Amino acid sequence: MSPNDATTTPGHSPRKPPPHPADDTSAALARLLRLLGAIERAGNKLPHPFWLFGILSALLALVSWGLAAADVSAADPAGGEDVVVRSLVSVDGVRSMITDAVTNYATFPPLGTILVVMLGVAVADRSGLLTAMLRAGVAKVPARWMTFAVAFTAMVSHVASDAAYVVLVPLGGLAFRAVGRSPVLGIVVAYVGVSAGYDASPLITPMDAVLSGLTTAAAHTVDPGYSVTPLSNYFFSLGSSVVLAAVITFVTEKVLAKRVAALPPEAEEAEDDDAGLGGLELRSEERRGLRRAGFTLLVFLGVVVAAMIPSGSPLRGEGGSIVESPVLTGIAVVLGVLFALLGAVYGRAAGTVRSGRDIPDFMAQGMREMAPILVLFFAISQFLAYFKWTGVGQVLAIRGADLLKDLGVTGPVAFLGILVVCTVINLVMTSGSAMWALVAPVFVPMLMLLDVPPEATQALYRIADSCTNAITPMSAYFIMALGFLQRYRRSAGIGTLASLTLPLSVAMLVAWTLFFYAWWALGIPLGPGAPVR
């Protein structure tokens, strides 16, 4: 018997061989799958966000009644006056809920902004401009740059909102396959880039309009005149998109490429697009459309800049200010017009826009897709209005800020707490607008009282709202990405996708958090006229 063989002696059990590293990996994956299953079961028990905010409104009514009965109040540090909680379960409360319902909805800050932006985005989307841009972004990239190209294109794709998943995830597989790499890797890179980096983009996206509107509404608890624009996090978002694309590239090449290569051999399904090339190459009319749209963009920007040069220009703000100019404060209109113009120019060249009536038709189609958001906005707008009317949010923010001051908690420590709380919530509530509507009325005013600008709190939320999107089974796009994965690997399951997305999600969360702290420490503005501290 060799020394490596198990031996037995009287009264002793056979020696067991040391655990194989693969066994540890399998055990860790099994624990992850159990955790994901528990998250999925818990999340499935949550009601639709519309009903969730209805339930929260009912709970707020009960809480406000109890706090009002106990005469709970807090001293407003700004004006020195006491903020007293008012009960929704009162004559004035009931009257307010009925008579102000329409006003609450019509004046909801994100409502008009997102509608105006989406009118233009709908034209750009329906004309085929956005899809052509994404395909052009990875069509002729050298193999060594493909990972970064797909990851960064994913950051750009956020301008197309959720449509980015449908377009870019399969496109990632085709792009990697076209350069002789595993399409499984391409699908994972594209999916993680879109989902885990959802709130980072080098372009202004519809989500910027939604978040800034909700942040403005929350900031009004402390300062009724405060305004957060869709450009308030632009500098940070632009920098984040580059950092996250680099992180995805590093982890993919150093970890995931080896992981995919170590998967058991399995025949890949053939695609009907000539090895993926047909899905990437642009037709001549599409290339012509992109060239004309690009030229139109340069002319548009040139005209706007030239018009803002004179000190007395109507496009400048009071006193000749550029930060407070109509171009920036009314950026929703500018973006809406720009997207519509570029979509129309592209469509005429590519043949997707045949007459002037196509433009309003595209807008109408885009508005039909907005219906679920408009319904959700009604419930959210009422809840936020109740929260403000009762004074519960303001009292909670003041008391919370006082508690943090008494405990000696500074901004950086509070930042970490917000990141943890929102990241955990994001595993179950995957709707970014719904979650921000829930936590913004507390976190934004509380940190304002600690001298942290609303724009900084919103930037923190971007991190927490994004990184865990790629691993939560509560996301419908997780299952969609798995379906695309199974086109190339039939045996792939939830565990396969989770084992590939988890390293990327964790690395992005850590790197993005450190990036924010560095940005905050250096005091770099988050956007035009938006200080970080």
N, C-alpha and C positions, 0 to 999 in steps of 0.2 A: 504493500500500500504506500502510495506516495505521501509526502508530508502535507500536501494540499488537500488530501482526502479527509472527509469527516471521520473522526475517530471517536470511539466510545471507551469509557473506562467504567469499572463497576461503580454504580451510584451517581454517574454523571450522564447528562444528556448529550447527544451528538452536537458538535460545534456547528453553528450556522454560518454560512458564508456572509461576508459583509454585504450590505444592501448595494445594489447596482444604482448608479446615478439615474438611469432611466426609470427605476422604480420610484425615486423621489419625485421626478418630473411628473409621472403618472399620478402619484398621490396628490401633488399640488394641483394638478389639473382637475382631479376629481373633486377636491375641496372647492375649487373655483366654480365648477359646474353646479355644485350644491348651493353655493352662495348665490349664483345667478338665478338658479331655480327658485330660491326663496324670495329674491327680489322680484322676480316675475310674478309669483303668486301674490305677494303683497301689493304690487302695483296694479294687478288685475282687479283687486278689490276696491280700488279708488274709483269714484264716479267720474263721469265726463267733466272736464274743467268747467263747463258751463254750470253744471249742477254743483260742482265743488265750491264755486264762488257764491252760489245761492245758499249753500249750507253755511259757509263762512259768514255771510250776511246775517243769517238767522242767529248764529252764535254771537256775532258782534252785538246784535240787539239785546241778547240776554246779558252779555258782559257789560255793555253800557248801562243797562238798567241797574245792575248790581253796583257798579262803580259810582253811578250817580246817586244811588241811595246812600252810599257810604261817604258821599261828599269828597271823592278823590279829586285831587288837583295837583298842579305843579307850577312852580314859578317860572315864567318865560324869561330866559336869560337875556333875550333881546330887548323886550319892552318892560320887563320887571313885573308885569301883571300876572295874576294867577290864571292858569288855564284850567277850567273846570269841565269835567266830563258831563256831557249831556246824554240823556237816554233816548234811544230810538223808540222805546216803548212809552211814548208820551204823546200828548196832543200835537206838539210842535214837531216831534219826530215823525209821526205818521203823515202829517200834512207835507213835510219836506220830502218824504219818500214818494209821495204821489205827484205833487206839483212840480218837483224838480227832476223827475225821471228823464224827460225828454231833453232838458237842458244838460243834465249830467252826461248823456250820451253824445249830444251834438257838440259839446265843448270839450269832449275827451281829447287831450292833446295828441295822442298817436293817430286818431281816426282820420282827420283831414290830411295829415302828412303822408301816411302810408297809402291812402287812396290816390293822391296826386302823383306820388312816385310810381305806383304800380300801373297807372294809366300809361306812362311812358315805357316802363319795363315790359308790359304786355305786348306793345308793338315790337320792341326789340326781340322778345322771345318768339312771338308768333311768326315774325318774318324770317326766323332762322338765324338771326345775327348772333345770338348768344351761343348757340350750338356750334356755329361755324368758328367762332372765336376760340372755343374750347378745343375743337379738333385741330385748328391751326396751331394751337399752343404746343402740341406734342407730335405733330405730323412728321417733322424732319429733324428731330432731336437726336444727336449721337447717343449710342448705347450707354456710354459712361455717364451721361447727364440725364438719362431718362427718369431715374427715381426723383431727382430734384425737380425736373420739369413737370412730372405728373403731380407731385406734391404742391408745387407753387401754383400750377393751373387749378388745383382744387381750391386754393385760397381765392383765386380770381373768380371761380365758379359760384361763389356765394352770392354774387349779384343776381343769379337766377333762382335764389331761394331753394326750396326743396327740389325743384327740377334738376338741380345740380347732381343729386344722387342718381337720377334716372339716366342722365347723359354721361357723366364722367366715370362712374364705377365700371360699367362695361367697357368704356373707352380705355380705361387704365389697363385692363386685361389685354385688349387688342394692341395697345402701344407697346407693352412689354413683349408680347409675342412677336411683334413685327421686328424687334431688334434681337430676337433669339433668346429672350429671357422668359422665366416662368410667368404665364399670365395670372397664376394664383397670386404671385407677389404684386403684380400690377393692380389687381382688384383690391387687395388689402391696402396698398399705398393710397389709391384713389379714395376708397371708402373712409379711411382714417383721416385723410386730408380734408375731406368734405365735412365729416361729422365732428371729429375731435378738434378741428380748427374752425368751427362754424362761425365764431364771432371775430375772426381775424381775416382781413382782406385788404389788398392794396387799392380797392375801389370802394366807393360808397354803396352800401347795399340796403335793401328794404328793411333788414333787421336794425340797421342804424337808426332809421326813422322811428321804428317801434320802441326801441330801448330809450332813445332820447325823449320821446313823448312821455313815457312812463316815469322816467327820472325827473322830468320837469314837474309832473303832477305830484310826485313825492316831495320834491324840494319846496313846493308851495306851502307845505306844512310849516316850514320855518320862515321862508321868504317868498311871499306871494308874487314878487316881481322877477323871480329867478327863471332863467330860460336856458335849457340845454339843447343845442342844435345837433342834427345828424352828423356834423363834422367834429363834435366835441372830443371824440376819441380817435380821430383819423390818423394822427401821427403815430400813436401807440399801436393802432391796428395795422398800419403799414409796416412798422418795424416788426410786429409780432408775426406777420405773414412770412417774412423772410426767415426769422428765427425758427418758427415751427417747421417750415419746409426743410431747413437744414437739419433739425432734430430728426425728422422723419427719415431723411436721407441717411444720416449716420446710423440710426438704430436698424434701419432696413438692411444696409450693407454689412454691418458688423454682427447683427444677431439674426434677423429674420431670413436673410438669404441662406444662411447655414441651416436654419430650422426647416425651410422649405426643401432644401436640397436633401435633408435627412429623412424626409417623408418617404414611406414605402413607395416603390415604383407603381405607377398606375397609368393606363393609357388615357390620353386626353381626347376629348371629343373634338371633332373637326368643326370648324366654323364655315359658314357659307359666304364669307367675305374675302376669299383669296388670301388665307392666312392672316386675316386682320387688316390687310392694307386697304381694302375697299372701305373700311370703316373710318379710316384716317384721312385719306387723300381727298382734297377739296376739288370739286368740279370747277371748270374755268369760270362759270358765272358766279360761283361762290367766292372765288378769289377776287374777281372784279368787284363784287359787292363789298368785300372787306377793304379793298384799296380805297374805294370811294367813301366808305364810312370813316376810314382813318383820316382821309383828307378833310372830310366834313368836320371831324372832331377837332383837328388842328385849326381850321378856320373859325369854328365856334369859340374855342378858347382864346384865339387871337383877338376876335372881336370883343369878347367880354373884357379881356385885359386892357385893350386899347381904350375901351369906353370908361374904364375905371381910372385911367391915368390922370385926367383933369381933376384938380382939387374940388371943383364945383360940380362934378359929375353926379347925376341923380342915382348912380349905382354906388355912391359912397354914403356912409352913414353920417350922423351928426358930427360936425366939426371935421369932416373929411376922413372919418374913421373907415378903415377897411374891414376890421374885425366885426364891426357892427353894421356893415353895409347890407343893403337889400339882397345882394348876391349870396351872402352867408346866412343871414337870418331867414331868407326865403329860399334856402337851398333846395327844398322839396320841389318847388316850381321849376327851378333851374334844371334839376336832375330829370324831372318828368319830361320837360321839353327836349332836353338833350337825348334821352333814351328814345323818345318817339321820333325825333329827327334822324338819328342814326339808323333806327330800324326801318324807317321809310326809305332812306337813301339806299341802304343795303337791299331792301326788298325790291325796289325798282330795278336795281342792277341784276339781282339774282332771279328775278321773275316771280317772286313770292308775293309781291304787291303789284296788282295789275291796274287798280284804279284808286281814286281818292277815298271811295267808300270802304275800302279794305281797312283803312286806319281806324275809324271808329268801331268797325266790326271787331278788330283785334282787341281794342280797348274793352269792348263789351264782354268778350270772351274772358279777358283777364279779370274783369270785375266778378264774373260768375264764379271763378275760382277763389275769389276773396270772400265769398259768402260765409264759409265756416268761421273765418277770422272776425268778420263783422258781427256775427252772432255772439261769439265769445267776448268781443269788446263790449257788448251791451251789459253782460253780467259783470265784467271787470269794472266798467265805469261806474256802475251803481255801488259796488262794494267800496271802491276808493272814495266815492263821494260820501258814503255813510261814515267811513273811517275818519274822514276829515271833519265832517259835521259834528260827530260825537266828541271829538277831541281826544279820543283814545290813542290815536297814533302819535299826537303831539306829546301827550303825557307820558306815553311809553318811551318815546325818544328822549325826552328830558330826563326821566328817571334812569333810563339806561345809560345815558351819557354821564349823569352824576355818579352812578355806580362805578363806571369804568374809571372816572377821575379819582374816586375814593380808593379804588384798588390800585391806582397808579398805572393803569393800562394805557399804553400809548398807541398811536396810530398803527405802527407796524404789527403790534401784537393783535390789535383788533382786526387788522387785515386778514391775518391767518385764521382767526375764528370765523370770519365771514366766508372765507374760501372753503373751510371744512364743512360748515353748515350747508352752504349752497351746493357743494359737490355731492354731498350725501343725498340731498333732496333731488338732485338732477338724475340720480339713478332710478327714481320712481316717476317723477314729473318731468317728462322730456320736452314739454312745450316751454321754450325759452321765454316767450312773452307772458305766459300764465305764471311761471315761477317768479319772474321779476315783478310782476304786478302784486304778487303775494308778499315778497320780502322787501321790496323797495320802500314802501311806506314806513318801515321801521328802520332799516339800515341807513337809508339816505339822510333823513333828518337827524338821526342819532350821531352819525359821523360828522354832519354839518356842525353840530354843537361841539364837536371835538376839533373844529377847524379843518376838516377834511372836505374838499369840494365834492359836490355830487358827481362830477365827471370822473373823479378818482374811484369812487365807490362803484360806478358803472363799469369802469375798466376792470376792476376786481371781479365783478359779476361775469364779465365776458369769459374769464378764465374758468370759473366754476361751472358755467353753463355749457362749456364746450368739451372738455377733455374726456369726460366719462360717457359721452354720447356713443362712442364706438364700442363700448363693452356692455351696455345695458340691454337686456332682452326686451325692455319696455319700448324700445324704438322699433317702429315698423320697418325702418330701413336696415336694421340689423338682419332681419329675415330676408329682405330683398337682396342684400349683399351676399348672404349665404346661398341664395338661389343662383346668382351669377357665378359664385365660386364653384357650385356643383356642375356647372356647364363644362368645366375643365377637370374637375375631380369629383366623381360621383359619390365617393365614400365620405366626403367632407360633411361634418356636422357642426352643431353649435360649439362643441369643444374645439374643433379645428379652427374656426374663425376666432373664438375667444382667445385661444392660445397665441394667435398671431396679432391680434389687436391690443391685447393687454400690455405688452412691453412698450408699444408706441404710446398708448394713452398715459401710462405712468410717467414715461420720459417727458412727454409734452407737458403734463401737469407740473412736474418739478421744474423744468426749464422755463416755462412761461411764468411761473410764480417768481422765480429768481430774476427773470427779465423785468417783471413789474417792480420788484424791490430795487433793482439797480436804477430803473427809470425814475422811481420816486426819490431815491437818494440823490440823484443828479439834478433833480428839479426840472426836468425837461417838460415843456407843455405837452399835454395829451392831444391837443388839437388847436386850431386857431382860436385864440382867446380863451383857452381852457387850461388853467394851471393845474398841476398835479398836487400841489400843496401850497 
